[in-house]
């Protein structure tokens, strides 16, 4: 085995790397050396973060992310504005009205999940950093809910712009290593001539939310943190009916996707080395092949 490969193996301590080396030693023919590129393969596989903080955990997408992480048995913290209310809300299945949408909400098994107060509008960076303390990764699934037309601009600015930027600062201060942000297709639509497209016009009519989101996206990308930005198409509460389609940033201007798939992609991004510092856009296709969740970041 080349000395350089040996040294790299000795410095790799993730569970995935050790497991790969163990499996090679068990299955390889006697005397067969570990491939020279094995260390590189190991480094591309990241271990799942020990503690994941989900901001916006009672939201439609956030609660799905929370559910999946809790099912994996890891350490999960649910960031919510009101912990007592959230404890009850997450435990109940109901039908809720969010803005102009009526959506079914399934109960979430929060066994092993810790609830923590997090309000990106009302809390300071220091207070949010204290809430994030001890977390290795952060999933940002916050977003303003369209309501009063006279207040939408201010609300979108407060939550999707200023609040999210402050949350990124808090993550840095708390020592968070990985941030996964849920955004939207066409967030950067003005940059590639889509400001007059139907999708941009309709979505941005709600508080100019796309213009607010792009500010937070750019701030995260310049923060120095490892990040993955997931830009879904129009969000559906129902299970997926079409294959997952994953595309590079600034390529999709239409399409819908189940929140279930959005949550799956976010969870995958937490432990997939190929998701590092990437922006992906996702929708459901009408036919043809699907992109396996495990390969969501391989070709973008």
Phi, psi and omega per residue, in radians:
X1 nan 2.271 3.141
X2 -1.013 2.530 -3.097
X3 -1.024 -0.709 -3.111
X4 -1.084 -0.685 3.119
X5 -1.169 -0.727 3.117
X6 -1.032 -0.792 -3.133
X7 -1.089 -0.726 -3.135
X8 -1.127 -0.663 3.127
X9 -1.131 -0.679 -3.114
X10 -1.178 -0.421 -3.101
X11 -1.668 -0.006 3.121
X12 -1.696 2.128 -3.058
X13 -2.166 0.179 3.112
X14 -1.283 2.678 -3.139
X15 -1.052 -0.652 -3.116
X16 -1.133 -0.734 -3.125
X17 -1.149 -0.786 -3.138
X18 -1.120 -0.636 -3.141
X19 -1.172 -0.722 3.136
X20 -1.102 -0.776 3.135
X21 -1.097 -0.710 -3.132
X22 -1.107 -0.767 -3.128
X23 -1.154 -0.617 3.109
X24 -1.137 -0.787 -3.109
X25 -1.104 -0.548 -3.124
X26 -1.365 -0.676 -2.982
X27 -1.754 -0.312 -3.069
X28 -1.265 2.614 3.062
X29 -1.061 2.609 -3.104
X30 -0.989 2.257 3.088
X31 1.490 -0.041 -3.126
X32 -1.441 2.231 -3.077
X33 -1.351 2.679 3.040
X34 -1.125 2.337 -3.114
X35 -0.941 2.550 -3.100
X36 -1.073 -0.488 -3.120
X37 -1.652 0.185 -3.100
X38 -1.123 -0.691 -3.136
X39 -1.106 -0.697 3.110
X40 -1.096 -0.722 3.111
X41 -1.087 -0.693 -3.133
X42 -1.138 -0.727 -3.089
X43 -1.168 -0.419 3.121
X44 -1.357 -0.211 3.134
X45 -1.809 2.000 -3.092
X46 -1.717 2.521 3.049
X47 -1.285 2.609 3.114
X48 -1.122 2.462 3.120
X49 -1.015 2.546 -3.094
X50 -1.207 -0.746 3.136
X51 -2.291 2.204 -3.123
X52 -2.020 2.274 3.102
X53 -1.804 2.196 3.134
X54 -1.880 1.907 3.103
X55 -1.496 2.300 -3.063
X56 1.433 0.669 -2.982
X57 -1.234 -0.302 3.116
X58 -1.646 -0.064 3.105
X59 -1.283 2.971 -3.068
X60 -1.062 -0.725 3.114
X61 -1.471 -0.736 -3.113
X62 -1.014 -0.722 -3.127
X63 -1.201 -0.507 3.076
X64 -1.238 -0.700 3.063
X65 -1.089 -0.790 3.133
X66 -1.010 -0.796 -3.125
X67 -1.042 -0.771 -3.118
X68 -1.191 -0.718 3.129
X69 -1.174 -0.697 3.126
X70 -1.115 -0.639 -3.137
X71 -1.162 -0.451 3.127
X72 -1.329 -0.279 3.079
X73 1.511 0.143 3.116
X74 -1.430 -3.079 3.106
X75 -1.500 2.106 -3.057
X76 -2.255 2.378 3.075
X77 -2.078 2.253 3.133
X78 -1.728 1.980 3.116
X79 -1.505 2.051 -3.052
X80 -2.418 2.757 -3.141
X81 -1.317 -0.572 -3.110
X82 -2.359 1.881 -3.024
X83 -1.166 -0.680 -3.126
X84 -1.164 -0.764 3.116
X85 -1.149 -0.712 -3.123
X86 -1.134 -0.667 3.130
X87 -1.005 -0.708 3.124
X88 -1.321 -0.763 -3.093
X89 -1.082 -0.776 -3.100
X90 -1.193 -0.474 -3.083
X91 -1.470 -0.131 -3.071
X92 -1.962 2.502 2.980
X93 -1.672 2.331 -3.089
X94 -2.791 3.083 3.028
X95 -1.971 2.176 -3.065
X96 -2.118 2.724 3.057
X97 -1.857 2.071 3.118
X98 -2.092 1.795 -3.073
X99 1.156 -2.099 -3.140
X100 -1.698 0.122 -3.038
X101 -1.951 2.451 3.029
X102 -1.886 2.108 -3.020
X103 -2.348 2.505 3.076
X104 -1.461 2.368 -3.125
X105 -2.065 2.139 3.099
X106 -1.503 2.654 3.073
X107 -1.188 2.594 3.130
X108 -2.028 2.271 3.073
X109 -1.345 1.849 -3.070
X110 -1.703 0.321 3.097
X111 -1.044 2.147 -3.133
X112 1.531 -0.026 3.122
X113 -1.683 2.317 3.087
X114 -1.717 2.322 3.109
X115 -1.623 2.379 3.137
X116 -2.383 2.445 3.126
X117 -1.229 2.261 3.071
X118 -2.608 2.088 3.106
X119 -2.320 1.869 -3.027
X120 -1.217 -0.261 3.123
X121 -1.627 -0.782 -3.001
X122 -1.564 -0.398 -3.041
X123 -1.670 2.627 3.085
X124 -1.370 2.914 3.081
X125 -1.049 -0.737 -3.137
X126 -1.089 -0.746 -3.138
X127 -1.155 -0.704 3.110
X128 -1.190 -0.641 3.094
X129 -1.089 -0.668 3.103
X130 -1.123 -0.682 3.112
X131 -1.147 -0.601 -3.105
X132 -1.452 -0.155 -3.062
X133 -0.948 2.288 -3.139
X134 1.587 -0.087 -3.140
X135 -1.565 2.416 3.110
X136 -1.594 -0.487 -3.095
X137 -2.465 2.713 -3.128
X138 -2.318 2.277 2.988
X139 -1.871 2.096 3.136
X140 -1.689 1.829 3.130
X141 -2.099 0.503 3.109
X142 -1.468 2.823 3.098
X143 3.050 2.530 -3.120
X144 -1.274 2.611 3.132
X145 -1.787 2.077 -3.131
X146 -0.983 2.354 3.125
X147 -2.617 -1.924 3.140
X148 -1.055 2.044 -3.119
X149 -1.010 -0.486 -3.113
X150 -1.349 -0.258 -3.087
X151 -2.002 -0.068 -3.021
X152 -1.089 -0.726 -3.126
X153 -1.044 -0.815 -3.119
X154 -1.162 -0.673 -3.116
X155 -1.207 -0.767 3.112
X156 -1.100 -0.702 3.118
X157 -1.121 -0.720 -3.095
X158 -1.218 -0.684 -3.049
X159 -1.598 -0.972 -2.979
X160 -1.417 -0.260 3.119
X161 -1.945 -1.426 -3.030
X162 -1.049 -0.786 -3.107
X163 -1.130 -0.709 -3.130
X164 -1.238 -0.676 3.066
X165 -1.056 -0.767 3.111
X166 -1.106 -0.627 3.122
X167 -1.163 -0.645 3.068
X168 -1.111 -0.750 3.083
X169 -1.059 -0.723 3.129
X170 -1.117 -0.675 3.116
X171 -1.074 -0.754 3.108
X172 -1.100 -0.762 -3.103
X173 -1.147 -0.569 -3.112
X174 -1.460 -0.110 3.135
X175 1.444 0.361 3.079
X176 -1.148 2.418 -3.066
X177 -1.707 -0.499 -3.038
X178 -2.362 2.363 3.087
X179 -2.210 2.207 3.013
X180 -1.940 2.124 -3.099
X181 -1.952 2.286 3.034
X182 -1.600 2.104 -3.102
X183 -2.139 -2.224 -3.129
X184 -2.843 2.591 2.970
X185 -1.085 2.699 3.129
X186 1.232 0.134 3.061
X187 -0.990 -0.686 3.137
X188 -1.780 0.488 -3.027
X189 -1.021 -0.603 -3.122
X190 -1.104 -0.534 -3.081
X191 -1.257 -0.355 3.134
X192 -2.210 0.620 2.952
X193 1.258 0.504 -3.087
X194 -1.884 0.168 -3.051
X195 -1.133 -0.332 3.104
X196 -1.790 0.073 3.125
X197 -1.268 2.631 -3.137
X198 -0.974 -0.747 -3.115
X199 -1.069 -0.761 -3.140
X200 -1.181 -0.789 -3.093
X201 -1.085 -0.784 -3.096
X202 -1.195 -0.827 -3.101
X203 -1.170 -0.763 -3.067
X204 -1.282 -0.225 3.071
X205 -1.124 -0.400 3.129
X206 -1.561 1.507 3.049
X207 1.236 0.319 -3.055
X208 0.873 0.736 -2.988
X209 -1.117 -0.554 3.128
X210 -1.168 -0.683 3.107
X211 -1.158 -0.520 3.105
X212 -1.343 -0.713 -3.105
X213 -1.127 -0.642 -3.078
X214 -1.149 -0.529 3.082
X215 -1.098 -0.800 3.135
X216 -1.174 -0.675 3.095
X217 -1.023 -0.858 -3.107
X218 -1.114 -0.624 3.140
X219 -1.153 -0.759 3.102
X220 -1.090 -0.750 -3.105
X221 -1.125 -0.496 -3.127
X222 -1.656 0.046 -3.005
X223 -1.345 -0.350 -3.048
X224 1.589 -0.161 3.084
X225 -1.366 2.675 2.964
X226 -1.272 2.338 -3.051
X227 -2.472 2.774 2.890
X228 -2.417 2.234 3.102
X229 -1.910 2.130 -3.130
X230 -1.839 2.049 -3.137
X231 -1.899 1.715 3.109
X232 -1.446 2.790 2.982
X233 -1.339 -2.759 3.099
X234 -1.000 2.305 -2.994
X235 -1.540 2.326 3.104
X236 -2.006 2.442 3.116
X237 -1.409 -0.353 -3.086
X238 -1.396 2.779 3.074
X239 -1.029 2.738 -3.108
X240 -1.100 2.494 3.087
X241 -2.038 -0.115 3.137
X242 -2.318 2.953 -3.123
X243 -1.257 2.567 3.091
X244 -1.202 2.276 3.071
X245 -2.073 2.158 -3.123
X246 -1.982 2.283 -3.082
X247 -2.315 2.852 3.092
X248 -1.266 2.906 -3.119
X249 -1.111 2.596 3.087
X250 1.029 0.804 3.112
X251 -2.258 -0.406 -3.073
X252 -1.891 2.300 3.100
X253 -2.120 0.148 3.121
X254 -2.822 2.878 3.093
X255 2.136 2.773 3.125
X256 -2.149 2.843 3.130
X257 -2.699 2.498 3.089
X258 -1.207 2.461 3.071
X259 -1.075 -0.443 3.097
X260 -1.058 -0.763 3.133
X261 -1.207 -0.640 3.100
X262 -1.052 -0.783 3.122
X263 -1.103 -0.730 3.131
X264 -1.053 -0.758 -3.121
X265 -1.178 -0.694 3.113
X266 -1.083 -0.785 3.137
X267 -1.119 -0.713 3.106
X268 -1.073 -0.657 -3.104
X269 -1.107 -0.442 -3.101
X270 -1.172 -0.511 -3.041
X271 -2.139 0.072 -3.101
X272 -1.732 1.976 3.140
X273 -1.031 -0.465 -3.126
X274 -1.331 -0.129 3.115
X275 -1.546 -0.083 -3.061
X276 -1.064 2.201 3.077
X277 0.921 0.829 3.119
X278 -2.173 2.670 3.009
X279 -2.066 2.163 3.141
X280 -2.159 2.620 3.080
X281 -2.058 2.353 -3.035
X282 -2.312 2.442 3.029
X283 -2.530 3.069 2.990
X284 -1.724 2.330 3.086
X285 -1.467 3.030 -3.138
X286 -1.698 -0.208 -3.127
X287 -3.132 -3.064 -3.128
X288 1.386 -2.867 -3.070
X289 -1.325 2.759 3.089
X290 -1.887 2.756 3.062
X291 -1.651 2.001 3.101
X292 -1.020 2.499 -3.128
X293 -0.955 -0.685 -3.105
X294 -1.124 -0.336 -3.110
X295 -1.941 0.237 -3.024
X296 -1.024 -0.525 -3.050
X297 -1.898 0.093 -3.031
X298 -1.253 -0.563 -3.008
X299 -1.994 0.255 -3.133
X300 -2.117 nan nan
